[in-house]
């Protein structure tokens, strides 16, 4: 199953500090959450349901 990530609002962990590579998270429709690495944002993302 594919989830459309176009227009997702990605944000970094507040503990990540400026200039550091960290994890970015986006709250998606239908209660899903996207997770990706900030070092390679175009490299894909993992998508989890709220129960996961």
PDB file of N, H, CA, C and O in Angstrom:
ATOM      1  N   UNK A   1       0.841  -1.180   0.000  1.00  0.00           N
ATOM      2  CA  UNK A   1       0.000   0.000   0.000  1.00  0.00           C
ATOM      3  C   UNK A   1       0.886   1.244   0.000  1.00  0.00           C
ATOM      4  O   UNK A   1       1.894   1.281   0.705  1.00  0.00           O
ATOM      5  N   UNK A   2       0.531   2.237  -0.762  1.00  0.00           N
ATOM      6  H   UNK A   2      -0.288   2.207  -1.335  1.00  0.00           H
ATOM      7  CA  UNK A   2       1.310   3.457  -0.890  1.00  0.00           C
ATOM      8  C   UNK A   2       0.579   4.622  -0.230  1.00  0.00           C
ATOM      9  O   UNK A   2      -0.640   4.744  -0.349  1.00  0.00           O
ATOM     10  N   UNK A   3       1.319   5.469   0.459  1.00  0.00           N
ATOM     11  H   UNK A   3       2.310   5.369   0.556  1.00  0.00           H
ATOM     12  CA  UNK A   3       0.764   6.651   1.093  1.00  0.00           C
ATOM     13  C   UNK A   3       1.340   7.884   0.411  1.00  0.00           C
ATOM     14  O   UNK A   3       2.552   7.973   0.214  1.00  0.00           O
ATOM     15  N   UNK A   4       0.493   8.826   0.054  1.00  0.00           N
ATOM     16  H   UNK A   4      -0.491   8.754   0.214  1.00  0.00           H
ATOM     17  CA  UNK A   4       0.922  10.056  -0.598  1.00  0.00           C
ATOM     18  C   UNK A   4       1.545  10.998   0.427  1.00  0.00           C
ATOM     19  O   UNK A   4       0.877  11.424   1.369  1.00  0.00           O
ATOM     20  N   UNK A   5       2.824  11.324   0.245  1.00  0.00           N
ATOM     21  H   UNK A   5       3.367  10.978  -0.520  1.00  0.00           H
ATOM     22  CA  UNK A   5       3.533  12.197   1.179  1.00  0.00           C
ATOM     23  C   UNK A   5       3.690  13.617   0.651  1.00  0.00           C
ATOM     24  O   UNK A   5       4.310  14.457   1.302  1.00  0.00           O
ATOM     25  N   UNK A   6       3.131  13.889  -0.527  1.00  0.00           N
ATOM     26  H   UNK A   6       2.627  13.206  -1.056  1.00  0.00           H
ATOM     27  CA  UNK A   6       3.206  15.225  -1.099  1.00  0.00           C
ATOM     28  C   UNK A   6       2.435  16.191  -0.200  1.00  0.00           C
ATOM     29  O   UNK A   6       1.286  15.930   0.157  1.00  0.00           O
ATOM     30  N   UNK A   7       3.055  17.282   0.157  1.00  0.00           N
ATOM     31  H   UNK A   7       3.988  17.495  -0.133  1.00  0.00           H
ATOM     32  CA  UNK A   7       2.421  18.282   1.008  1.00  0.00           C
ATOM     33  C   UNK A   7       2.499  17.985   2.496  1.00  0.00           C
ATOM     34  O   UNK A   7       1.947  18.731   3.304  1.00  0.00           O
ATOM     35  N   UNK A   8       3.183  16.898   2.872  1.00  0.00           N
ATOM     36  H   UNK A   8       3.632  16.292   2.216  1.00  0.00           H
ATOM     37  CA  UNK A   8       3.325  16.573   4.296  1.00  0.00           C
ATOM     38  C   UNK A   8       4.152  17.658   4.986  1.00  0.00           C
ATOM     39  O   UNK A   8       5.105  18.174   4.403  1.00  0.00           O
ATOM     40  N   UNK A   9       3.800  17.997   6.198  1.00  0.00           N
ATOM     41  H   UNK A   9       3.025  17.577   6.671  1.00  0.00           H
ATOM     42  CA  UNK A   9       4.500  18.994   7.006  1.00  0.00           C
ATOM     43  C   UNK A   9       5.503  18.269   7.906  1.00  0.00           C
ATOM     44  O   UNK A   9       5.139  17.760   8.966  1.00  0.00           O
ATOM     45  N   UNK A  10       6.756  18.225   7.482  1.00  0.00           N
ATOM     46  H   UNK A  10       7.052  18.638   6.621  1.00  0.00           H
ATOM     47  CA  UNK A  10       7.793  17.517   8.226  1.00  0.00           C
ATOM     48  C   UNK A  10       8.422  18.429   9.280  1.00  0.00           C
ATOM     49  O   UNK A  10       8.616  19.622   9.043  1.00  0.00           O
ATOM     50  N   UNK A  11       8.736  17.862  10.439  1.00  0.00           N
ATOM     51  H   UNK A  11       8.578  16.894  10.632  1.00  0.00           H
ATOM     52  CA  UNK A  11       9.434  18.629  11.469  1.00  0.00           C
ATOM     53  C   UNK A  11      10.447  17.744  12.171  1.00  0.00           C
ATOM     54  O   UNK A  11      10.300  16.522  12.219  1.00  0.00           O
ATOM     55  N   UNK A  12      11.494  18.389  12.724  1.00  0.00           N
ATOM     56  H   UNK A  12      11.614  19.381  12.685  1.00  0.00           H
ATOM     57  CA  UNK A  12      12.578  17.679  13.398  1.00  0.00           C
ATOM     58  C   UNK A  12      12.315  17.626  14.899  1.00  0.00           C
ATOM     59  O   UNK A  12      11.579  18.442  15.454  1.00  0.00           O
ATOM     60  N   UNK A  13      12.929  16.660  15.525  1.00  0.00           N
ATOM     61  H   UNK A  13      13.527  15.997  15.074  1.00  0.00           H
ATOM     62  CA  UNK A  13      12.891  16.531  16.969  1.00  0.00           C
ATOM     63  C   UNK A  13      13.519  17.779  17.594  1.00  0.00           C
ATOM     64  O   UNK A  13      14.552  18.252  17.119  1.00  0.00           O
ATOM     65  N   UNK A  14      12.922  18.303  18.630  1.00  0.00           N
ATOM     66  H   UNK A  14      12.083  17.919  19.017  1.00  0.00           H
ATOM     67  CA  UNK A  14      13.436  19.517  19.271  1.00  0.00           C
ATOM     68  C   UNK A  14      14.786  19.286  19.948  1.00  0.00           C
ATOM     69  O   UNK A  14      15.493  20.251  20.240  1.00  0.00           O
ATOM     70  N   UNK A  15      15.154  18.054  20.200  1.00  0.00           N
ATOM     71  H   UNK A  15      14.580  17.270  19.963  1.00  0.00           H
ATOM     72  CA  UNK A  15      16.444  17.750  20.820  1.00  0.00           C
ATOM     73  C   UNK A  15      17.557  17.618  19.784  1.00  0.00           C
ATOM     74  O   UNK A  15      18.723  17.461  20.147  1.00  0.00           O
ATOM     75  N   UNK A  16      17.212  17.678  18.508  1.00  0.00           N
ATOM     76  H   UNK A  16      16.265  17.806  18.213  1.00  0.00           H
ATOM     77  CA  UNK A  16      18.180  17.443  17.449  1.00  0.00           C
ATOM     78  C   UNK A  16      19.251  18.497  17.295  1.00  0.00           C
ATOM     79  O   UNK A  16      20.323  18.189  16.773  1.00  0.00           O
ATOM     80  N   UNK A  17      19.022  19.702  17.715  1.00  0.00           N
ATOM     81  H   UNK A  17      18.152  19.952  18.139  1.00  0.00           H
ATOM     82  CA  UNK A  17      20.025  20.754  17.592  1.00  0.00           C
ATOM     83  C   UNK A  17      20.237  21.173  16.146  1.00  0.00           C
ATOM     84  O   UNK A  17      20.011  20.381  15.231  1.00  0.00           O
ATOM     85  N   UNK A  18      20.659  22.386  15.938  1.00  0.00           N
ATOM     86  H   UNK A  18      20.842  23.029  16.681  1.00  0.00           H
ATOM     87  CA  UNK A  18      20.860  22.929  14.595  1.00  0.00           C
ATOM     88  C   UNK A  18      22.019  22.237  13.897  1.00  0.00           C
ATOM     89  O   UNK A  18      23.062  21.998  14.504  1.00  0.00           O
ATOM     90  N   UNK A  19      21.837  21.917  12.632  1.00  0.00           N
ATOM     91  H   UNK A  19      20.989  22.112  12.139  1.00  0.00           H
ATOM     92  CA  UNK A  19      22.901  21.364  11.817  1.00  0.00           C
ATOM     93  C   UNK A  19      23.175  19.888  12.024  1.00  0.00           C
ATOM     94  O   UNK A  19      24.112  19.360  11.426  1.00  0.00           O
ATOM     95  N   UNK A  20      22.409  19.212  12.833  1.00  0.00           N
ATOM     96  H   UNK A  20      21.648  19.642  13.319  1.00  0.00           H
ATOM     97  CA  UNK A  20      22.635  17.785  13.070  1.00  0.00           C
ATOM     98  C   UNK A  20      21.637  16.964  12.284  1.00  0.00           C
ATOM     99  O   UNK A  20      20.509  17.389  12.034  1.00  0.00           O
ATOM    100  N   UNK A  21      22.076  15.782  11.901  1.00  0.00           N
ATOM    101  H   UNK A  21      22.992  15.436  12.104  1.00  0.00           H
ATOM    102  CA  UNK A  21      21.173  14.845  11.236  1.00  0.00           C
ATOM    103  C   UNK A  21      20.292  14.196  12.287  1.00  0.00           C
ATOM    104  O   UNK A  21      20.766  13.758  13.335  1.00  0.00           O
ATOM    105  N   UNK A  22      19.013  14.141  11.991  1.00  0.00           N
ATOM    106  H   UNK A  22      18.628  14.496  11.140  1.00  0.00           H
ATOM    107  CA  UNK A  22      18.100  13.551  12.952  1.00  0.00           C
ATOM    108  C   UNK A  22      16.881  12.996  12.217  1.00  0.00           C
ATOM    109  O   UNK A  22      16.855  12.940  10.988  1.00  0.00           O
ATOM    110  N   UNK A  23      15.917  12.603  12.955  1.00  0.00           N
ATOM    111  H   UNK A  23      15.939  12.648  13.954  1.00  0.00           H
ATOM    112  CA  UNK A  23      14.685  12.047  12.420  1.00  0.00           C
ATOM    113  C   UNK A  23      13.665  13.166  12.243  1.00  0.00           C
ATOM    114  O   UNK A  23      13.550  14.053  13.089  1.00  0.00           O
ATOM    115  N   UNK A  24      12.925  13.117  11.135  1.00  0.00           N
ATOM    116  H   UNK A  24      13.018  12.396  10.448  1.00  0.00           H
ATOM    117  CA  UNK A  24      11.826  14.047  10.903  1.00  0.00           C
ATOM    118  C   UNK A  24      10.519  13.254  10.940  1.00  0.00           C
ATOM    119  O   UNK A  24      10.470  12.092  10.535  1.00  0.00           O
ATOM    120  N   UNK A  25       9.481  13.893  11.423  1.00  0.00           N
ATOM    121  H   UNK A  25       9.520  14.836  11.752  1.00  0.00           H
ATOM    122  CA  UNK A  25       8.174  13.259  11.581  1.00  0.00           C
ATOM    123  C   UNK A  25       7.119  14.129  10.913  1.00  0.00           C
ATOM    124  O   UNK A  25       7.219  15.356  10.922  1.00  0.00           O
ATOM    125  N   UNK A  26       6.102  13.485  10.332  1.00  0.00           N
ATOM    126  H   UNK A  26       6.020  12.488  10.325  1.00  0.00           H
ATOM    127  CA  UNK A  26       4.957  14.204   9.762  1.00  0.00           C
ATOM    128  C   UNK A  26       3.681  13.470  10.155  1.00  0.00           C
ATOM    129  O   UNK A  26       3.593  12.249  10.022  1.00  0.00           O
ATOM    130  N   UNK A  27       2.703  14.212  10.634  1.00  0.00           N
ATOM    131  H   UNK A  27       2.774  15.203  10.742  1.00  0.00           H
ATOM    132  CA  UNK A  27       1.397  13.636  10.932  1.00  0.00           C
ATOM    133  C   UNK A  27       0.590  13.657   9.639  1.00  0.00           C
ATOM    134  O   UNK A  27       0.336  14.721   9.073  1.00  0.00           O
ATOM    135  N   UNK A  28       0.192  12.484   9.179  1.00  0.00           N
ATOM    136  H   UNK A  28       0.398  11.620   9.638  1.00  0.00           H
ATOM    137  CA  UNK A  28      -0.490  12.329   7.907  1.00  0.00           C
ATOM    138  C   UNK A  28      -1.979  12.103   8.132  1.00  0.00           C
ATOM    139  O   UNK A  28      -2.415  11.914   9.268  1.00  0.00           O
ATOM    140  N   UNK A  29      -2.743  12.121   7.081  1.00  0.00           N
ATOM    141  H   UNK A  29      -2.390  12.274   6.158  1.00  0.00           H
ATOM    142  CA  UNK A  29      -4.171  11.852   7.188  1.00  0.00           C
ATOM    143  C   UNK A  29      -4.443  10.439   7.657  1.00  0.00           C
ATOM    144  O   UNK A  29      -3.551   9.591   7.634  1.00  0.00           O
ATOM    145  N   UNK A  30      -5.638  10.183   8.073  1.00  0.00           N
ATOM    146  H   UNK A  30      -6.363  10.872   8.092  1.00  0.00           H
ATOM    147  CA  UNK A  30      -6.079   8.861   8.536  1.00  0.00           C
ATOM    148  C   UNK A  30      -5.316   8.361   9.745  1.00  0.00           C
ATOM    149  O   UNK A  30      -5.235   7.153   9.967  1.00  0.00           O
ATOM    150  N   UNK A  31      -4.753   9.274  10.537  1.00  0.00           N
ATOM    151  H   UNK A  31      -4.819  10.255  10.357  1.00  0.00           H
ATOM    152  CA  UNK A  31      -4.072   8.876  11.764  1.00  0.00           C
ATOM    153  C   UNK A  31      -2.716   8.239  11.554  1.00  0.00           C
ATOM    154  O   UNK A  31      -2.206   7.592  12.468  1.00  0.00           O
ATOM    155  N   UNK A  32      -2.111   8.394  10.390  1.00  0.00           N
ATOM    156  H   UNK A  32      -2.525   8.920   9.647  1.00  0.00           H
ATOM    157  CA  UNK A  32      -0.801   7.826  10.126  1.00  0.00           C
ATOM    158  C   UNK A  32       0.293   8.836  10.458  1.00  0.00           C
ATOM    159  O   UNK A  32       0.064  10.045  10.491  1.00  0.00           O
ATOM    160  N   UNK A  33       1.503   8.294  10.707  1.00  0.00           N
ATOM    161  H   UNK A  33       1.688   7.312  10.680  1.00  0.00           H
ATOM    162  CA  UNK A  33       2.664   9.117  11.007  1.00  0.00           C
ATOM    163  C   UNK A  33       3.792   8.691  10.078  1.00  0.00           C
ATOM    164  O   UNK A  33       4.088   7.502   9.960  1.00  0.00           O
ATOM    165  N   UNK A  34       4.427   9.668   9.414  1.00  0.00           N
ATOM    166  H   UNK A  34       4.187  10.634   9.510  1.00  0.00           H
ATOM    167  CA  UNK A  34       5.577   9.397   8.560  1.00  0.00           C
ATOM    168  C   UNK A  34       6.858   9.708   9.304  1.00  0.00           C
ATOM    169  O   UNK A  34       6.916  10.661  10.080  1.00  0.00           O
ATOM    170  N   UNK A  35       7.903   8.892   9.064  1.00  0.00           N
ATOM    171  H   UNK A  35       7.856   8.118   8.433  1.00  0.00           H
ATOM    172  CA  UNK A  35       9.200   9.078   9.701  1.00  0.00           C
ATOM    173  C   UNK A  35      10.268   8.961   8.614  1.00  0.00           C
ATOM    174  O   UNK A  35      10.247   8.026   7.814  1.00  0.00           O
ATOM    175  N   UNK A  36      11.204   9.919   8.591  1.00  0.00           N
ATOM    176  H   UNK A  36      11.221  10.679   9.241  1.00  0.00           H
ATOM    177  CA  UNK A  36      12.288   9.870   7.610  1.00  0.00           C
ATOM    178  C   UNK A  36      13.555  10.463   8.216  1.00  0.00           C
ATOM    179  O   UNK A  36      13.495  11.141   9.242  1.00  0.00           O
ATOM    180  N   UNK A  37      14.689  10.214   7.594  1.00  0.00           N
ATOM    181  H   UNK A  37      14.737   9.663   6.760  1.00  0.00           H
ATOM    182  CA  UNK A  37      15.953  10.781   8.026  1.00  0.00           C
ATOM    183  C   UNK A  37      16.151  12.157   7.410  1.00  0.00           C
ATOM    184  O   UNK A  37      15.908  12.331   6.216  1.00  0.00           O
ATOM    185  N   UNK A  38      16.583  13.130   8.187  1.00  0.00           N
ATOM    186  H   UNK A  38      16.781  12.989   9.157  1.00  0.00           H
ATOM    187  CA  UNK A  38      16.766  14.485   7.675  1.00  0.00           C
ATOM    188  C   UNK A  38      17.966  14.582   6.734  1.00  0.00           C
ATOM    189  O   UNK A  38      18.032  15.504   5.922  1.00  0.00           O
ATOM    190  N   UNK A  39      18.898  13.667   6.826  1.00  0.00           N
ATOM    191  H   UNK A  39      18.845  12.918   7.487  1.00  0.00           H
ATOM    192  CA  UNK A  39      20.085  13.687   5.974  1.00  0.00           C
ATOM    193  C   UNK A  39      19.725  13.408   4.516  1.00  0.00           C
ATOM    194  O   UNK A  39      20.386  13.912   3.608  1.00  0.00           O
ATOM    195  N   UNK A  40      18.677  12.603   4.283  1.00  0.00           N
ATOM    196  H   UNK A  40      18.140  12.193   5.021  1.00  0.00           H
ATOM    197  CA  UNK A  40      18.254  12.243   2.934  1.00  0.00           C
ATOM    198  C   UNK A  40      16.730  12.279   2.853  1.00  0.00           C
ATOM    199  O   UNK A  40      16.104  11.222   2.775  1.00  0.00           O
ATOM    200  N   UNK A  41      16.112  13.469   2.870  1.00  0.00           N
ATOM    201  H   UNK A  41      16.620  14.328   2.934  1.00  0.00           H
ATOM    202  CA  UNK A  41      14.647  13.555   2.908  1.00  0.00           C
ATOM    203  C   UNK A  41      13.951  12.999   1.671  1.00  0.00           C
ATOM    204  O   UNK A  41      12.775  12.643   1.734  1.00  0.00           O
ATOM    205  N   UNK A  42      14.661  12.921   0.549  1.00  0.00           N
ATOM    206  H   UNK A  42      15.617  13.211   0.498  1.00  0.00           H
ATOM    207  CA  UNK A  42      14.062  12.369  -0.661  1.00  0.00           C
ATOM    208  C   UNK A  42      14.240  10.869  -0.774  1.00  0.00           C
ATOM    209  O   UNK A  42      13.792  10.265  -1.749  1.00  0.00           O
ATOM    210  N   UNK A  43      14.879  10.263   0.197  1.00  0.00           N
ATOM    211  H   UNK A  43      15.242  10.754   0.989  1.00  0.00           H
ATOM    212  CA  UNK A  43      15.197   8.843   0.153  1.00  0.00           C
ATOM    213  C   UNK A  43      14.093   7.921   0.602  1.00  0.00           C
ATOM    214  O   UNK A  43      14.299   6.709   0.671  1.00  0.00           O
ATOM    215  N   UNK A  44      12.937   8.448   0.906  1.00  0.00           N
ATOM    216  H   UNK A  44      12.769   9.432   0.849  1.00  0.00           H
ATOM    217  CA  UNK A  44      11.827   7.609   1.332  1.00  0.00           C
ATOM    218  C   UNK A  44      11.501   7.802   2.797  1.00  0.00           C
ATOM    219  O   UNK A  44      12.251   8.431   3.543  1.00  0.00           O
ATOM    220  N   UNK A  45      10.384   7.258   3.188  1.00  0.00           N
ATOM    221  H   UNK A  45       9.775   6.747   2.582  1.00  0.00           H
ATOM    222  CA  UNK A  45       9.925   7.387   4.564  1.00  0.00           C
ATOM    223  C   UNK A  45       9.202   6.123   4.993  1.00  0.00           C
ATOM    224  O   UNK A  45       8.661   5.390   4.165  1.00  0.00           O
ATOM    225  N   UNK A  46       9.198   5.882   6.269  1.00  0.00           N
ATOM    226  H   UNK A  46       9.637   6.478   6.941  1.00  0.00           H
ATOM    227  CA  UNK A  46       8.392   4.816   6.847  1.00  0.00           C
ATOM    228  C   UNK A  46       7.075   5.422   7.287  1.00  0.00           C
ATOM    229  O   UNK A  46       7.045   6.548   7.784  1.00  0.00           O
ATOM    230  N   UNK A  47       5.990   4.690   7.111  1.00  0.00           N
ATOM    231  H   UNK A  47       6.015   3.776   6.707  1.00  0.00           H
ATOM    232  CA  UNK A  47       4.658   5.180   7.504  1.00  0.00           C
ATOM    233  C   UNK A  47       4.067   4.187   8.492  1.00  0.00           C
ATOM    234  O   UNK A  47       4.011   2.986   8.224  1.00  0.00           O
ATOM    235  N   UNK A  48       3.629   4.696   9.631  1.00  0.00           N
ATOM    236  H   UNK A  48       3.675   5.671   9.849  1.00  0.00           H
ATOM    237  CA  UNK A  48       3.059   3.874  10.692  1.00  0.00           C
ATOM    238  C   UNK A  48       1.632   4.292  10.974  1.00  0.00           C
ATOM    239  O   UNK A  48       1.290   5.470  10.864  1.00  0.00           O
ATOM    240  N   UNK A  49       0.792   3.324  11.340  1.00  0.00           N
ATOM    241  H   UNK A  49       1.070   2.368  11.430  1.00  0.00           H
ATOM    242  CA  UNK A  49      -0.542   3.618  11.843  1.00  0.00           C
ATOM    243  C   UNK A  49      -0.413   3.976  13.314  1.00  0.00           C
ATOM    244  O   UNK A  49       0.600   3.667  13.942  1.00  0.00           O
ATOM    245  N   UNK A  50      -1.425   4.623  13.868  1.00  0.00           N
ATOM    246  H   UNK A  50      -2.247   4.874  13.358  1.00  0.00           H
ATOM    247  CA  UNK A  50      -1.351   5.045  15.263  1.00  0.00           C
ATOM    248  C   UNK A  50      -1.176   3.867  16.224  1.00  0.00           C
ATOM    249  O   UNK A  50      -0.575   4.032  17.285  1.00  0.00           O
ATOM    250  N   UNK A  51      -1.675   2.713  15.886  1.00  0.00           N
ATOM    251  H   UNK A  51      -2.164   2.578  15.024  1.00  0.00           H
ATOM    252  CA  UNK A  51      -1.534   1.540  16.737  1.00  0.00           C
ATOM    253  C   UNK A  51      -0.121   0.965  16.762  1.00  0.00           C
ATOM    254  O   UNK A  51       0.232   0.191  17.652  1.00  0.00           O
ATOM    255  N   UNK A  52       0.671   1.351  15.784  1.00  0.00           N
ATOM    256  H   UNK A  52       0.384   1.980  15.062  1.00  0.00           H
ATOM    257  CA  UNK A  52       2.033   0.831  15.709  1.00  0.00           C
ATOM    258  C   UNK A  52       2.959   1.714  16.509  1.00  0.00           C
ATOM    259  O   UNK A  52       4.159   1.450  16.576  1.00  0.00           O
TER     260      UNK A  52
END
